[in-house]
Amino acid sequence: MKALVFNEKLELVDNYKKPVPARGEALVKVLTAGICNTDLEIVRGYQDFRGIPGHEFVGMVEEVNALQQDLAGKRVVSEINCGCSVCDFCVKGLKNHCLQRRVIGIKGKNGALAEYLTLPVENLFDVPDSVSDEEAVFIEPLAAAFEILEQVHIKPNDRIAVLGDGKLGLLTAMVLQHSVSELCLIGKHPEKLDLAGSSQIDTLLLENLPRDNSFDLVVEATGNPGGFELAQEILKPRGTLVLKSTATESKELNLSSLVINEITLVGSRCGPFSPAIKALENKAVDVKPLISSIFPADKALEAFKIAAEKNTFKVLVDFKGLYKDYNQHEA
């Protein structure tokens, strides 16, 4: 099968061995996959991952090695954490924190930038017919935005700032704008902020941001270690700082202001798929403007290079051209 493989360097391989589903897994034919910032960090050394990256995707179940045979032929997306199913975390429904977990395309398990991948059937979610393949790729990062609502009690009169005008920052702003009357997306790129403005989201260029401790909640999604310090500067005392960024670059941090201002610090990672799917199905969130370009599978290396460019939004890799029999769901 064709696969994008990282092993010291990123290569497109035409004859990578097709995976076989273990007991409890399904074999999924990848239709469309997205490239996110975590994938870009992987090729810079994040998690020391080797193998096939990619965790944002939609696919078609081709084979099921489990009792749930009704999954065969269905279009699905998948949670990315694969727990052991037997430890205390998994038994308590916290497989995202299983100490033995594998993470699709990030840790211990090949990902979705290939024709096929295998996944635990318990990780799979049906995709409604009204959601296109291209939209469905956004379900995983959109779920990460919805995770904030699971972790933090947001009051309607809270002032919220989202730091970072990248893909995750934009999705987070799109989700949170329905919970409060005052939300601002802050970034460095006017063209990206214009996109948020088209969704009726207030925006502000970073250079014009007053450091006046005026926000009740700040979501840090810059992908830059410096964003942590900036978030503290604009938070009210006893405010909440939600950290979304993952980066390989390290920075010496002064944590004293967290203590002095009694800041609540919340790490936030993966999230619930059901509300993300429903938001796309109900057209409450429009992700299509975030798609910069779509590349065929044989141009996956080029897609990765474009995804790393500063002014690029979401870059997708389309594997459907390899399957002559697929009746695709158009955007």
ZADO-1210 file (C-alpha; in nm, 4 decimals, padded with zeros to 6 digits):
<atoms>
<atom x="00.0000" y="00.0000" z="00.0000" code="MET" pos="1"/>
<atom x="00.1014" y="00.3625" z="-00.0423" code="LYS" pos="2"/>
<atom x="00.2067" y="00.5289" z="00.2843" code="ALA" pos="3"/>
<atom x="00.3856" y="00.8364" z="00.4112" code="LEU" pos="4"/>
<atom x="00.6527" y="00.7033" z="00.6491" code="VAL" pos="5"/>
<atom x="00.8767" y="00.8872" z="00.8930" code="PHE" pos="6"/>
<atom x="01.2036" y="00.7205" z="00.9939" code="ASN" pos="7"/>
<atom x="01.4648" y="00.9925" z="01.0474" code="GLU" pos="8"/>
<atom x="01.3225" y="01.1479" z="00.7314" code="LYS" pos="9"/>
<atom x="00.9789" y="01.1565" z="00.5714" code="LEU" pos="10"/>
<atom x="00.9315" y="00.9359" z="00.2642" code="GLU" pos="11"/>
<atom x="00.6432" y="00.8287" z="00.0435" code="LEU" pos="12"/>
<atom x="00.6536" y="00.4479" z="00.0152" code="VAL" pos="13"/>
<atom x="00.4562" y="00.2627" z="-00.2527" code="ASP" pos="14"/>
<atom x="00.4884" y="-00.0921" z="-00.1181" code="ASN" pos="15"/>
<atom x="00.4369" y="-00.0590" z="00.2570" code="TYR" pos="16"/>
<atom x="00.2871" y="-00.3755" z="00.4064" code="LYS" pos="17"/>
<atom x="-00.0905" y="-00.3616" z="00.4422" code="LYS" pos="18"/>
<atom x="-00.1880" y="-00.4021" z="00.8112" code="PRO" pos="19"/>
<atom x="-00.3955" y="-00.6899" z="00.9447" code="VAL" pos="20"/>
<atom x="-00.6558" y="-00.6136" z="01.2145" code="PRO" pos="21"/>
<atom x="-00.5939" y="-00.7807" z="01.5503" code="ALA" pos="22"/>
<atom x="-00.8803" y="-00.9191" z="01.7551" code="ARG" pos="23"/>
<atom x="-01.1135" y="-00.6321" z="01.8416" code="GLY" pos="24"/>
<atom x="-00.9887" y="-00.4170" z="01.5548" code="GLU" pos="25"/>
<atom x="-01.1173" y="-00.3069" z="01.2168" code="ALA" pos="26"/>
<atom x="-00.9276" y="-00.2546" z="00.8939" code="LEU" pos="27"/>
<atom x="-01.0105" y="00.0926" z="00.7638" code="VAL" pos="28"/>
<atom x="-00.9509" y="00.2191" z="00.4116" code="LYS" pos="29"/>
<atom x="-00.8438" y="00.5837" z="00.4410" code="VAL" pos="30"/>
<atom x="-01.0441" y="00.8223" z="00.2233" code="LEU" pos="31"/>
<atom x="-00.9089" y="01.1616" z="00.3265" code="THR" pos="32"/>
<atom x="-00.6522" y="01.2575" z="00.5891" code="ALA" pos="33"/>
<atom x="-00.5440" y="01.5917" z="00.7291" code="GLY" pos="34"/>
<atom x="-00.2030" y="01.7221" z="00.8300" code="ILE" pos="35"/>
<atom x="-00.1955" y="01.9002" z="01.1647" code="CYS" pos="36"/>
<atom x="00.0684" y="02.0790" z="01.3716" code="ASN" pos="37"/>
<atom x="00.1354" y="01.7653" z="01.5765" code="THR" pos="38"/>
<atom x="00.2321" y="01.5831" z="01.2549" code="ASP" pos="39"/>
<atom x="00.4716" y="01.8658" z="01.1727" code="LEU" pos="40"/>
<atom x="00.6197" y="01.8415" z="01.5230" code="GLU" pos="41"/>
<atom x="00.6680" y="01.4662" z="01.4798" code="ILE" pos="42"/>
<atom x="00.9130" y="01.5167" z="01.1933" code="VAL" pos="43"/>
<atom x="01.0993" y="01.7556" z="01.4255" code="ARG" pos="44"/>
<atom x="01.1306" y="01.4832" z="01.6908" code="GLY" pos="45"/>
<atom x="00.8112" y="01.5007" z="01.8953" code="TYR" pos="46"/>
<atom x="00.7478" y="01.1748" z="02.0903" code="GLN" pos="47"/>
<atom x="01.0387" y="01.0085" z="01.9020" code="ASP" pos="48"/>
<atom x="00.7744" y="00.8558" z="01.6752" code="PHE" pos="49"/>
<atom x="00.8735" y="00.6318" z="01.3846" code="ARG" pos="50"/>
<atom x="00.6205" y="00.5010" z="01.1369" code="GLY" pos="51"/>
<atom x="00.3160" y="00.6419" z="00.9564" code="ILE" pos="52"/>
<atom x="00.1967" y="00.9764" z="01.0998" code="PRO" pos="53"/>
<atom x="-00.1527" y="01.1221" z="01.0734" code="GLY" pos="54"/>
<atom x="-00.4534" y="01.1038" z="01.3055" code="HIS" pos="55"/>
<atom x="-00.7136" y="01.3324" z="01.1445" code="GLU" pos="56"/>
<atom x="-00.9007" y="01.1280" z="00.8843" code="PHE" pos="57"/>
<atom x="-01.2177" y="00.9706" z="00.7564" code="VAL" pos="58"/>
<atom x="-01.2235" y="00.6166" z="00.6229" code="GLY" pos="59"/>
<atom x="-01.4353" y="00.3202" z="00.5193" code="MET" pos="60"/>
<atom x="-01.4413" y="00.0017" z="00.7263" code="VAL" pos="61"/>
<atom x="-01.3294" y="-00.2823" z="00.5023" code="GLU" pos="62"/>
<atom x="-01.2894" y="-00.5705" z="00.7491" code="GLU" pos="63"/>
<atom x="-01.3865" y="-00.6306" z="01.1125" code="VAL" pos="64"/>
<atom x="-01.2083" y="-00.8770" z="01.3398" code="ASN" pos="65"/>
<atom x="-01.4700" y="-00.8482" z="01.6149" code="ALA" pos="66"/>
<atom x="-01.8353" y="-00.9166" z="01.6875" code="LEU" pos="67"/>
<atom x="-01.9447" y="-00.5772" z="01.5516" code="GLN" pos="68"/>
<atom x="-01.9740" y="-00.6933" z="01.1915" code="GLN" pos="69"/>
<atom x="-02.2345" y="-00.4236" z="01.1215" code="ASP" pos="70"/>
<atom x="-01.9450" y="-00.1750" z="01.1003" code="LEU" pos="71"/>
<atom x="-01.8318" y="-00.3212" z="00.7680" code="ALA" pos="72"/>
<atom x="-01.8861" y="-00.0773" z="00.4836" code="GLY" pos="73"/>
<atom x="-01.9500" y="00.2205" z="00.7102" code="LYS" pos="74"/>
<atom x="-01.7765" y="00.5554" z="00.6826" code="ARG" pos="75"/>
<atom x="-01.6040" y="00.6311" z="01.0130" code="VAL" pos="76"/>
<atom x="-01.3732" y="00.8547" z="01.2093" code="VAL" pos="77"/>
<atom x="-01.1760" y="00.7452" z="01.5124" code="SER" pos="78"/>
<atom x="-01.0631" y="00.8557" z="01.8549" code="GLU" pos="79"/>
<atom x="-00.6847" y="00.8504" z="01.8484" code="ILE" pos="80"/>
<atom x="-00.6018" y="00.6954" z="02.1871" code="ASN" pos="81"/>
<atom x="-00.5927" y="00.3154" z="02.2039" code="CYS" pos="82"/>
<atom x="-00.6011" y="00.2034" z="02.5658" code="GLY" pos="83"/>
<atom x="-00.5144" y="-00.1378" z="02.7080" code="CYS" pos="84"/>
<atom x="-00.8800" y="-00.1903" z="02.8228" code="SER" pos="85"/>
<atom x="-00.7796" y="-00.3539" z="03.1526" code="VAL" pos="86"/>
<atom x="-00.5979" y="-00.0947" z="03.3642" code="CYS" pos="87"/>
<atom x="-00.7739" y="00.1264" z="03.6209" code="ASP" pos="88"/>
<atom x="-00.7749" y="00.4253" z="03.3853" code="PHE" pos="89"/>
<atom x="-00.9395" y="00.2296" z="03.1033" code="CYS" pos="90"/>
<atom x="-01.1933" y="00.0649" z="03.3350" code="VAL" pos="91"/>
<atom x="-01.2912" y="00.4101" z="03.4625" code="LYS" pos="92"/>
<atom x="-01.3392" y="00.5416" z="03.1075" code="GLY" pos="93"/>
<atom x="-01.0106" y="00.7306" z="03.0989" code="LEU" pos="94"/>
<atom x="-00.8373" y="00.5441" z="02.8162" code="LYS" pos="95"/>
<atom x="-00.6896" y="00.8754" z="02.6965" code="ASN" pos="96"/>
<atom x="-00.4666" y="00.8534" z="03.0038" code="HIS" pos="97"/>
<atom x="-00.3909" y="00.4812" z="02.9962" code="CYS" pos="98"/>
<atom x="-00.0228" y="00.4418" z="03.0791" code="LEU" pos="99"/>
<atom x="00.0104" y="00.1728" z="02.8114" code="GLN" pos="100"/>
<atom x="-00.1903" y="00.3590" z="02.5484" code="ARG" pos="101"/>
<atom x="-00.0912" y="00.3800" z="02.1879" code="ARG" pos="102"/>
<atom x="-00.1805" y="00.6954" z="01.9980" code="VAL" pos="103"/>
<atom x="-00.2597" y="00.6767" z="01.6279" code="ILE" pos="104"/>
<atom x="00.0211" y="00.8283" z="01.4246" code="GLY" pos="105"/>
<atom x="00.1875" y="00.9702" z="01.7362" code="ILE" pos="106"/>
<atom x="00.2908" y="00.6921" z="01.9729" code="LYS" pos="107"/>
<atom x="00.3247" y="00.3205" z="01.9117" code="GLY" pos="108"/>
<atom x="00.0674" y="00.2827" z="01.6320" code="LYS" pos="109"/>
<atom x="00.0757" y="00.3671" z="01.2629" code="ASN" pos="110"/>
<atom x="-00.1476" y="00.6504" z="01.1546" code="GLY" pos="111"/>
<atom x="-00.3738" y="00.7597" z="00.8744" code="ALA" pos="112"/>
<atom x="-00.1436" y="00.9024" z="00.6065" code="LEU" pos="113"/>
<atom x="-00.1644" y="00.5717" z="00.4235" code="ALA" pos="114"/>
<atom x="-00.4166" y="00.3674" z="00.2273" code="GLU" pos="115"/>
<atom x="-00.5080" y="00.1552" z="00.5305" code="TYR" pos="116"/>
<atom x="-00.4820" y="00.1518" z="00.9060" code="LEU" pos="117"/>
<atom x="-00.6194" y="-00.0687" z="01.1830" code="THR" pos="118"/>
<atom x="-00.8207" y="00.0640" z="01.4756" code="LEU" pos="119"/>
<atom x="-01.0014" y="-00.0708" z="01.7829" code="PRO" pos="120"/>
<atom x="-01.3707" y="-00.0943" z="01.6959" code="VAL" pos="121"/>
<atom x="-01.4540" y="00.0868" z="02.0220" code="GLU" pos="122"/>
<atom x="-01.2734" y="00.3936" z="01.8854" code="ASN" pos="123"/>
<atom x="-01.4917" y="00.4251" z="01.5745" code="LEU" pos="124"/>
<atom x="-01.7790" y="00.6673" z="01.5128" code="PHE" pos="125"/>
<atom x="-02.0186" y="00.6661" z="01.2174" code="ASP" pos="126"/>
<atom x="-02.0140" y="00.9746" z="00.9981" code="VAL" pos="127"/>
<atom x="-02.3563" y="01.1076" z="00.8902" code="PRO" pos="128"/>
<atom x="-02.4212" y="01.1233" z="00.5165" code="ASP" pos="129"/>
<atom x="-02.4728" y="01.4991" z="00.5403" code="SER" pos="130"/>
<atom x="-02.1085" y="01.5474" z="00.6487" code="VAL" pos="131"/>
<atom x="-01.8645" y="01.5400" z="00.3569" code="SER" pos="132"/>
<atom x="-01.5346" y="01.3519" z="00.3617" code="ASP" pos="133"/>
<atom x="-01.3481" y="01.6825" z="00.3763" code="GLU" pos="134"/>
<atom x="-01.5543" y="01.8082" z="00.6695" code="GLU" pos="135"/>
<atom x="-01.5232" y="01.4770" z="00.8549" code="ALA" pos="136"/>
<atom x="-01.1440" y="01.5138" z="00.8708" code="VAL" pos="137"/>
<atom x="-01.2003" y="01.8010" z="01.1147" code="PHE" pos="138"/>
<atom x="-01.3947" y="01.5920" z="01.3679" code="ILE" pos="139"/>
<atom x="-01.0889" y="01.4973" z="01.5740" code="GLU" pos="140"/>
<atom x="-00.9503" y="01.8535" z="01.6154" code="PRO" pos="141"/>
<atom x="-01.3031" y="01.9893" z="01.6582" code="LEU" pos="142"/>
<atom x="-01.3521" y="01.7378" z="01.9411" code="ALA" pos="143"/>
<atom x="-01.0364" y="01.8770" z="02.1019" code="ALA" pos="144"/>
<atom x="-01.2033" y="02.2188" z="02.1032" code="ALA" pos="145"/>
<atom x="-01.5193" y="02.0751" z="02.2614" code="PHE" pos="146"/>
<atom x="-01.3035" y="01.9221" z="02.5356" code="GLU" pos="147"/>
<atom x="-01.2699" y="02.2683" z="02.6890" code="ILE" pos="148"/>
<atom x="-01.6434" y="02.2720" z="02.7576" code="LEU" pos="149"/>
<atom x="-01.6039" y="01.9354" z="02.9350" code="GLU" pos="150"/>
<atom x="-01.3228" y="02.0630" z="03.1551" code="GLN" pos="151"/>
<atom x="-01.4163" y="02.4215" z="03.2399" code="VAL" pos="152"/>
<atom x="-01.7415" y="02.5732" z="03.3619" code="HIS" pos="153"/>
<atom x="-01.7900" y="02.8757" z="03.1370" code="ILE" pos="154"/>
<atom x="-02.0356" y="03.1446" z="03.2410" code="LYS" pos="155"/>
<atom x="-02.2228" y="03.3425" z="02.9736" code="PRO" pos="156"/>
<atom x="-02.0706" y="03.6723" z="03.0892" code="ASN" pos="157"/>
<atom x="-01.7102" y="03.5466" z="03.0914" code="ASP" pos="158"/>
<atom x="-01.4595" y="03.7274" z="02.8697" code="ARG" pos="159"/>
<atom x="-01.2638" y="03.4685" z="02.6695" code="ILE" pos="160"/>
<atom x="-00.9478" y="03.5092" z="02.4638" code="ALA" pos="161"/>
<atom x="-00.8149" y="03.2448" z="02.2264" code="VAL" pos="162"/>
<atom x="-00.4445" y="03.2967" z="02.1603" code="LEU" pos="163"/>
<atom x="-00.3311" y="03.1677" z="01.8221" code="GLY" pos="164"/>
<atom x="-00.4902" y="03.2041" z="01.4802" code="ASP" pos="165"/>
<atom x="-00.3857" y="02.8629" z="01.3530" code="GLY" pos="166"/>
<atom x="-00.6232" y="02.5779" z="01.2785" code="LYS" pos="167"/>
<atom x="-00.6825" y="02.4761" z="01.6400" code="LEU" pos="168"/>
<atom x="-00.7247" y="02.8348" z="01.7546" code="GLY" pos="169"/>
<atom x="-00.9830" y="02.8998" z="01.4842" code="LEU" pos="170"/>
<atom x="-01.1772" y="02.5821" z="01.5645" code="LEU" pos="171"/>
<atom x="-01.1677" y="02.6604" z="01.9350" code="THR" pos="172"/>
<atom x="-01.3049" y="03.0089" z="01.8747" code="ALA" pos="173"/>
<atom x="-01.5808" y="02.8664" z="01.6524" code="MET" pos="174"/>
<atom x="-01.6873" y="02.6308" z="01.9318" code="VAL" pos="175"/>
<atom x="-01.6618" y="02.8704" z="02.2262" code="LEU" pos="176"/>
<atom x="-01.8382" y="03.1607" z="02.0567" code="GLN" pos="177"/>
<atom x="-02.1696" y="02.9823" z="02.1182" code="HIS" pos="178"/>
<atom x="-02.1105" y="02.9776" z="02.4967" code="SER" pos="179"/>
<atom x="-02.0340" y="03.3426" z="02.5734" code="VAL" pos="180"/>
<atom x="-02.1233" y="03.6891" z="02.4553" code="SER" pos="181"/>
<atom x="-01.7651" y="03.8171" z="02.4526" code="GLU" pos="182"/>
<atom x="-01.4873" y="03.6215" z="02.2829" code="LEU" pos="183"/>
<atom x="-01.1784" y="03.7433" z="02.0999" code="CYS" pos="184"/>
<atom x="-00.9379" y="03.5511" z="01.8754" code="LEU" pos="185"/>
<atom x="-00.5883" y="03.6981" z="01.8947" code="ILE" pos="186"/>
<atom x="-00.3212" y="03.6319" z="01.6341" code="GLY" pos="187"/>
<atom x="-00.0414" y="03.7635" z="01.4148" code="LYS" pos="188"/>
<atom x="-00.1884" y="03.7063" z="01.0685" code="HIS" pos="189"/>
<atom x="-00.4554" y="03.9424" z="00.9322" code="PRO" pos="190"/>
<atom x="-00.5637" y="03.6973" z="00.6627" code="GLU" pos="191"/>
<atom x="-00.6310" y="03.4270" z="00.9221" code="LYS" pos="192"/>
<atom x="-00.8143" y="03.6667" z="01.1499" code="LEU" pos="193"/>
<atom x="-01.0254" y="03.7756" z="00.8524" code="ASP" pos="194"/>
<atom x="-01.1411" y="03.4162" z="00.8188" code="LEU" pos="195"/>
<atom x="-01.2546" y="03.4152" z="01.1815" code="ALA" pos="196"/>
<atom x="-01.4258" y="03.7493" z="01.1287" code="GLY" pos="197"/>
<atom x="-01.6347" y="03.5976" z="00.8519" code="SER" pos="198"/>
<atom x="-01.7771" y="03.3668" z="01.1213" code="SER" pos="199"/>
<atom x="-01.8769" y="03.6687" z="01.3339" code="GLN" pos="200"/>
<atom x="-01.5865" y="03.6161" z="01.5736" code="ILE" pos="201"/>
<atom x="-01.4199" y="03.9270" z="01.7169" code="ASP" pos="202"/>
<atom x="-01.0485" y="03.9372" z="01.6372" code="THR" pos="203"/>
<atom x="-00.7440" y="04.1354" z="01.7409" code="LEU" pos="204"/>
<atom x="-00.3911" y="04.1570" z="01.6059" code="LEU" pos="205"/>
<atom x="-00.1358" y="04.0589" z="01.8685" code="LEU" pos="206"/>
<atom x="00.0487" y="04.3891" z="01.8263" code="GLU" pos="207"/>
<atom x="-00.2655" y="04.5732" z="01.9369" code="ASN" pos="208"/>
<atom x="-00.3357" y="04.3554" z="02.2418" code="LEU" pos="209"/>
<atom x="-00.3338" y="04.5467" z="02.5725" code="PRO" pos="210"/>
<atom x="-00.1681" y="04.3576" z="02.8596" code="ARG" pos="211"/>
<atom x="-00.4386" y="04.4549" z="03.1048" code="ASP" pos="212"/>
<atom x="-00.5431" y="04.1328" z="03.2807" code="ASN" pos="213"/>
<atom x="-00.8975" y="04.1589" z="03.1480" code="SER" pos="214"/>
<atom x="-00.9903" y="03.8027" z="03.0484" code="PHE" pos="215"/>
<atom x="-01.1594" y="03.5420" z="03.2664" code="ASP" pos="216"/>
<atom x="-01.0430" y="03.2533" z="03.0473" code="LEU" pos="217"/>
<atom x="-00.7552" y="03.2296" z="02.8018" code="VAL" pos="218"/>
<atom x="-00.7028" y="02.9362" z="02.5664" code="VAL" pos="219"/>
<atom x="-00.3391" y="02.9133" z="02.4634" code="GLU" pos="220"/>
<atom x="-00.3222" y="02.7585" z="02.1143" code="ALA" pos="221"/>
<atom x="-00.0233" y="02.9367" z="01.9625" code="THR" pos="222"/>
<atom x="00.1996" y="02.6308" z="01.9274" code="GLY" pos="223"/>
<atom x="00.4733" y="02.8521" z="02.0702" code="ASN" pos="224"/>
<atom x="00.6212" y="02.8282" z="02.4229" code="PRO" pos="225"/>
<atom x="00.5986" y="03.2075" z="02.4475" code="GLY" pos="226"/>
<atom x="00.2215" y="03.1868" z="02.4390" code="GLY" pos="227"/>
<atom x="00.2163" y="03.0609" z="02.7986" code="PHE" pos="228"/>
<atom x="00.3672" y="03.3832" z="02.9327" code="GLU" pos="229"/>
<atom x="00.1412" y="03.6000" z="02.7189" code="LEU" pos="230"/>
<atom x="-00.1678" y="03.4159" z="02.8426" code="ALA" pos="231"/>
<atom x="-00.0719" y="03.4940" z="03.2018" code="GLN" pos="232"/>
<atom x="-00.0309" y="03.8623" z="03.1181" code="GLU" pos="233"/>
<atom x="-00.3889" y="03.9017" z="02.9963" code="ILE" pos="234"/>
<atom x="-00.5658" y="03.6827" z="03.2523" code="LEU" pos="235"/>
<atom x="-00.7580" y="03.8241" z="03.5456" code="LYS" pos="236"/>
<atom x="-00.6511" y="03.7100" z="03.8928" code="PRO" pos="237"/>
<atom x="-00.8213" y="03.3767" z="03.9623" code="ARG" pos="238"/>
<atom x="-00.8724" y="03.3321" z="03.5903" code="GLY" pos="239"/>
<atom x="-00.8352" y="03.0051" z="03.4007" code="THR" pos="240"/>
<atom x="-00.5596" y="02.9252" z="03.1526" code="LEU" pos="241"/>
<atom x="-00.6286" y="02.6346" z="02.9144" code="VAL" pos="242"/>
<atom x="-00.3159" y="02.4973" z="02.7467" code="LEU" pos="243"/>
<atom x="-00.3636" y="02.3408" z="02.4037" code="LYS" pos="244"/>
<atom x="-00.0173" y="02.3769" z="02.2502" code="SER" pos="245"/>
<atom x="00.2238" y="02.0882" z="02.2036" code="THR" pos="246"/>
<atom x="00.5728" y="02.1785" z="02.0842" code="ALA" pos="247"/>
<atom x="00.9181" y="02.0229" z="02.0857" code="THR" pos="248"/>
<atom x="01.0847" y="02.3565" z="02.1627" code="GLU" pos="249"/>
<atom x="01.1396" y="02.4191" z="02.5339" code="SER" pos="250"/>
<atom x="01.1474" y="02.7452" z="02.7264" code="LYS" pos="251"/>
<atom x="01.2411" y="02.8400" z="03.0808" code="GLU" pos="252"/>
<atom x="00.9227" y="02.9429" z="03.2587" code="LEU" pos="253"/>
<atom x="00.8542" y="03.1666" z="03.5555" code="ASN" pos="254"/>
<atom x="00.5554" y="03.0123" z="03.7329" code="LEU" pos="255"/>
<atom x="00.5365" y="03.2583" z="04.0213" code="SER" pos="256"/>
<atom x="00.2509" y="03.4591" z="03.8659" code="SER" pos="257"/>
<atom x="00.0354" y="03.1436" z="03.8651" code="LEU" pos="258"/>
<atom x="00.0682" y="03.1383" z="04.2429" code="VAL" pos="259"/>
<atom x="00.0439" y="03.5132" z="04.3005" code="ILE" pos="260"/>
<atom x="-00.2657" y="03.5522" z="04.0820" code="ASN" pos="261"/>
<atom x="-00.4150" y="03.2165" z="04.1853" code="GLU" pos="262"/>
<atom x="-00.4514" y="03.1053" z="03.8239" code="ILE" pos="263"/>
<atom x="-00.6216" y="02.7756" z="03.7436" code="THR" pos="264"/>
<atom x="-00.4103" y="02.5899" z="03.4870" code="LEU" pos="265"/>
<atom x="-00.5843" y="02.3285" z="03.2700" code="VAL" pos="266"/>
<atom x="-00.4063" y="02.1008" z="03.0264" code="GLY" pos="267"/>
<atom x="-00.6407" y="02.0076" z="02.7424" code="SER" pos="268"/>
<atom x="-00.5888" y="01.7478" z="02.4747" code="ARG" pos="269"/>
<atom x="-00.8352" y="01.5119" z="02.3055" code="CYS" pos="270"/>
<atom x="-01.2096" y="01.5554" z="02.3314" code="GLY" pos="271"/>
<atom x="-01.5577" y="01.4077" z="02.2778" code="PRO" pos="272"/>
<atom x="-01.6480" y="01.3111" z="01.9224" code="PHE" pos="273"/>
<atom x="-02.0282" y="01.3139" z="01.9524" code="SER" pos="274"/>
<atom x="-02.0746" y="01.6922" z="01.9929" code="PRO" pos="275"/>
<atom x="-01.8168" y="01.7554" z="01.7207" code="ALA" pos="276"/>
<atom x="-02.0046" y="01.5305" z="01.4774" code="ILE" pos="277"/>
<atom x="-02.3363" y="01.6909" z="01.5717" code="LYS" pos="278"/>
<atom x="-02.1941" y="02.0415" z="01.5217" code="ALA" pos="279"/>
<atom x="-02.0938" y="01.9531" z="01.1652" code="LEU" pos="280"/>
<atom x="-02.4189" y="01.7712" z="01.0980" code="GLU" pos="281"/>
<atom x="-02.6229" y="02.0701" z="01.2198" code="ASN" pos="282"/>
<atom x="-02.3966" y="02.3181" z="01.0357" code="LYS" pos="283"/>
<atom x="-02.3282" y="02.4968" z="01.3653" code="ALA" pos="284"/>
<atom x="-01.9605" y="02.5085" z="01.2665" code="VAL" pos="285"/>
<atom x="-01.8397" y="02.5647" z="00.9110" code="ASP" pos="286"/>
<atom x="-01.4937" y="02.4153" z="00.8639" code="VAL" pos="287"/>
<atom x="-01.4776" y="02.4259" z="00.4843" code="LYS" pos="288"/>
<atom x="-01.3148" y="02.7725" z="00.4702" code="PRO" pos="289"/>
<atom x="-01.0242" y="02.6287" z="00.6714" code="LEU" pos="290"/>
<atom x="-00.9218" y="02.3967" z="00.3868" code="ILE" pos="291"/>
<atom x="-00.6241" y="02.5492" z="00.2056" code="SER" pos="292"/>
<atom x="-00.5612" y="02.2706" z="-00.0415" code="SER" pos="293"/>
<atom x="-00.6209" y="01.9040" z="-00.1182" code="ILE" pos="294"/>
<atom x="-00.3415" y="01.6889" z="-00.2595" code="PHE" pos="295"/>
<atom x="-00.3668" y="01.3430" z="-00.4149" code="PRO" pos="296"/>
<atom x="-00.1935" y="01.0621" z="-00.2273" code="ALA" pos="297"/>
<atom x="00.1058" y="01.0552" z="-00.4607" code="ASP" pos="298"/>
<atom x="00.1722" y="01.4217" z="-00.3707" code="LYS" pos="299"/>
<atom x="00.1663" y="01.3625" z="00.0059" code="ALA" pos="300"/>
<atom x="00.5252" y="01.4830" z="00.0546" code="LEU" pos="301"/>
<atom x="00.4444" y="01.8075" z="-00.1206" code="GLU" pos="302"/>
<atom x="00.1329" y="01.8390" z="00.0950" code="ALA" pos="303"/>
<atom x="00.3499" y="01.8133" z="00.4078" code="PHE" pos="304"/>
<atom x="00.5762" y="02.0929" z="00.2863" code="LYS" pos="305"/>
<atom x="00.2822" y="02.3206" z="00.2111" code="ILE" pos="306"/>
<atom x="00.1251" y="02.2426" z="00.5515" code="ALA" pos="307"/>
<atom x="00.4429" y="02.3706" z="00.7203" code="ALA" pos="308"/>
<atom x="00.4165" y="02.7126" z="00.5554" code="GLU" pos="309"/>
<atom x="00.3103" y="02.9901" z="00.7919" code="LYS" pos="310"/>
<atom x="00.0051" y="03.1179" z="00.6077" code="ASN" pos="311"/>
<atom x="-00.1436" y="02.7754" z="00.5361" code="THR" pos="312"/>
<atom x="-00.4617" y="02.6474" z="00.6971" code="PHE" pos="313"/>
<atom x="-00.5635" y="02.2810" z="00.6725" code="LYS" pos="314"/>
<atom x="-00.3973" y="02.0693" z="00.4058" code="VAL" pos="315"/>
<atom x="-00.5695" y="01.7427" z="00.3171" code="LEU" pos="316"/>
<atom x="-00.4391" y="01.4304" z="00.1442" code="VAL" pos="317"/>
<atom x="-00.6955" y="01.2515" z="-00.0724" code="ASP" pos="318"/>
<atom x="-00.6592" y="00.8757" z="-00.1041" code="PHE" pos="319"/>
<atom x="-00.9907" y="00.8316" z="-00.2856" code="LYS" pos="320"/>
<atom x="-00.8220" y="00.8597" z="-00.6232" code="GLY" pos="321"/>
<atom x="-00.6623" y="00.5216" z="-00.5529" code="LEU" pos="322"/>
<atom x="-01.0024" y="00.3528" z="-00.5187" code="TYR" pos="323"/>
<atom x="-01.1998" y="00.3395" z="-00.8416" code="LYS" pos="324"/>
<atom x="-01.5083" y="00.1964" z="-00.6714" code="ASP" pos="325"/>
<atom x="-01.5613" y="00.4675" z="-00.4085" code="TYR" pos="326"/>
<atom x="-01.8661" y="00.6922" z="-00.4350" code="ASN" pos="327"/>
<atom x="-01.7286" y="00.9908" z="-00.2478" code="GLN" pos="328"/>
<atom x="-01.9139" y="01.2363" z="-00.0270" code="HIS" pos="329"/>
<atom x="-01.8475" y="01.5780" z="-00.1740" code="GLU" pos="330"/>
<atom x="-01.7837" y="01.8909" z="00.0312" code="ALA" pos="331"/>
</atoms>
